[in-house]
Amino acid sequence: MYVLFVILHILSAGVWIGLGVVTVLANRYRKRIAGSYGELYIMKATLTSAAVMGNIGGIGILITGGAMTGIRHLPWFDFSGVPWLAVKQVVFVIVLAMTFALFVPRSKKVKRLIGETMGGPKPQAGAPAELRVLFDRVIAISIIMQLLVLLNIILGEWQPMLWAK
């Protein structure tokens, strides 16, 4: 059973890594087509993929990580006994806090503004400057979260080398 949870954990982490790649590539494309009608569609698609992939990856990591910890009877935040796991869990809590305190509220606001801009009486080509600024902030938060996810992957993969006694 443990091996099944490890496989699902790795797949969930892969979805999260994929989210980082999609975010960076879509944002580069958005910057190339800035000022066109497609810019708003790319912004909306980027936020939609972030919501879907973030939920799949995040919930998968949360459930499978908890299951693996429970199966192995490991402590949750034991910095003296299992420091690599405790640090991983603290980083995951930080990512969760960033998700619900920063990313979700801002991305909802940006999505609403995109909808208003796209559905207005006079559709305009491209996003207004203030919408671009807000969207760039959401992307920055997302990239910081992706870097923390990569840190967690490194902690999980190389934990014997990092905390050898």
N, C-alpha and C positions, 0 to 999 in steps of 0.2 A: 504494500500500500504506500509505503514511503516513497518508493521509486516513482509511482504514478504522480504523487504530489510534486516531486522534483521536476518531472517532465512538464507538468502543467505550469509550474513556477517559471521554468525556463521559457516556455512559450509565452507566458504573460509578460515576462521581461522583454522578450523579443517584440511583442506588440508595442511596448513602451519605447523601445529603441526605434522601432519603425515610426512611431509618432514624432520623435525628434527629427528624423530624416525628412519626413513629409513636411513638417513645419518649416524647416530650413529651406527646402527646395521650393515649396509653395510661396514662401515669403520672398525669395529671390525672384521668382517669376512675377509676383505682384509688383515688385519694384521696377521690373523691366517694362511692364505694361501700364505703369502709373499714368493716370489721365485718360485711360480708355474705359469703355463700358465694362470690359472684362475685369477691371480691378476690383470692383465691388463683389463680383461673383467669386473671385479667387479668395477674397477676404472671408466671405461667408463660408465657402467650402473649407477653408483652413480651420475656422472655428468649429465647424461641424465635425470634421475629422478628428480634431483635438478632443471634442466631447465624447465621441464614440470610442476612439482608440484609448483615450485616457481612462474611461470607465472600464473597458475590457481589461486593460493592463493593470490598472490600480486595484480593481476588485479581485482579479485573479491573483495578484501578488499578496494581497491582504489575506485571502482565504487559504491559499496554498502555503504561504509562509507560516501562518498560525497553525495550520495542520501539521506541518513538518516539525515545528517547535514542540507542539504537543506530543507527537509520536515519539520524538527523541527525549521527551521530558526535560527540555532545556529551560532554564529560567529566562524571563522576558528581558529584564534590564539589569543583569548581573555583570557590572563592569569589572569586578575583580575575578570572577570565575570564567566568564565567556565574553571577553571584551569585544571581539569582532561582531558578535551577534547583538550585543547591547548598542554598539555604535550604529550598526545597520538599522536597528529599530528606531533609534533616535532620528536618524536621517529620514527614515520613512515617515515618522510623525511630522517632521518639518515639511516634507513634501505634501502630506495631507493638509497641514495647516495652510501652506501656501495655496493649495488648490482651492480650499473652501473660503479662505479669507481674502485672497487676492485674485486668483485666476478666474474662478466662476463668476463672481459679481462683475468684474470688469469685462469679461467676454460676453456676458448677457447684455450689458450696457452697449457694447460695441455692436453686437448683433442687432439690437433694437435700432440703433442709429443707422446701420446699414440698411435695414428694412425701410426705415423712414426715407432715406436718401433714394433708394431704388423705387419706392412706391409713391413718391411725391408726384404732384401734378405735372411737373416739368422734370423728367428724368435727365440727369446730368452725366456727362462722361467723367468717370473717375470719382475718387473720394475727395471730400473737402479736406483741407489741411488739418483741421482739428480731429477729424476721424482717423486720419493717417497716424497722428501722434498717439491717440488712444490705442489704435491697433498695434503700433510698434511697442507700446508698453506691455500689452498682453503677450506679444511675441517674446519680449525680453524676459518676462516672468516665466513663460513656458520653457525657454532655453535654460534658464537657471535651474528649473525643476528637472529638466532632462540631464543636466550635468550632475545633479545630486543623484539621479537614478543611476547614471554611469558610475559614480562613486560607490553606490551600494553594490553594483555588480562586481566592481573590483574588490570590494571588501569581502564579498561572498566567495569569489573565485580564488583569491590569494590569501585568505585568512590564515592558513597555517604558516605562511612565510612572514606575514605582517605581525603576528603575535606569537611567534615561537618562544618558548620558555627556555 
